[in-house]
């Protein structure tokens, strides 16, 4: 149980709600934003004193029933509720380090995908594998070391807008922060994850600001536009598939058949195949 992080998470979720959000009257003018602690306690069917101690990091581990009541009171999403249980120590947690080895079947799948750029990321946003089309569309991460192919580090510590030429740089940075917060809760003893978070908090004011929001849920990115130096602008559909056994993600970029974007991907596929065959 991470009492301090649990307390902070509860406070930030409480402060984002208005009484009207939970069916309560606003009443007299409030000195602070959000619900009052006693209002959350009433909604969660627990004592005000116990909830205050939870936010202050002084309470013993809450039961799953108490956590369910708090999650409902604070209108938590499924992802936020899962994160709440991780912080409270009532969810199964992984030990040791996050996995960086990709299943051979996934590596083979990357090479068999037709006209689809695909790559695999770790829980700490390191690109672990990619196919030739992904390398041609973005960059050949296979030629880089672990530090250089970490997308979180590149997004915050080396923010060059033209590097990938993507349309959603700000949204991606927010996505990175939320997923790293969840990863740190799952792997509190992994020095790679904790070290990356510390490095980003110290080296990026933007990361530090987003980190203090304690968000753990984001809307999925459905499309992404690349401004490629050879084939021009390409808009692709984005699909991210969770590989739950290793806590990794398979990210796929594709385009509707017959579209100009699909033709551009096909051209990149040919150019990339020639490049990598000659190298």
Number of C-alpha atoms within 10 A of each C-alpha: 16 14 20 14 18 21 22 18 21 20 21 16 19 22 15 12 16 16 15 10 14 16 8 12 10 12 7 6 6 10 6 8 11 17 23 17 18 15 16 24 19 15 16 21 13 15 13 17 12 15 24 18 14 22 20 17 16 14 15 12 16 17 13 14 10 15 18 17 19 24 23 16 18 24 16 18 13 11 13 20 19 17 24 26 21 19 23 22 19 16 15 9 14 14 11 12 15 21 13 18 11 16 12 9 8 15 17 11 13 23 15 11 14 12 21 24 27 24 24 25 24 22 22 25 21 21 25 21 22 23 23 25 29 25 21 21 23 17 16 17 20 15 10 12 11 12 13 15 20 20 19 24 22 16 20 19 17 13 12 12 11 11 14 16 16 19 15 13 16 10 13 17 19 18 20 22 27 19 18 21 18 22 23 20 22 23 19 17 15 15 14 15 23 19 12 19 23 12 14 21 18 12 14 15 13 15 22 16 12 17 20 13 14 20 21 24 18 14 7 11 14 11 15 15 16 19 18 19 11 12 15 10 16 19 21 21 16 17 17 18 12 14 16 8 8 15 16 25 20 20 18 20 22 20 22 12 10 8 10 14 21 19 17 20 26 17 16 23 22 14 16 19 14 11 12 12 8 7 5
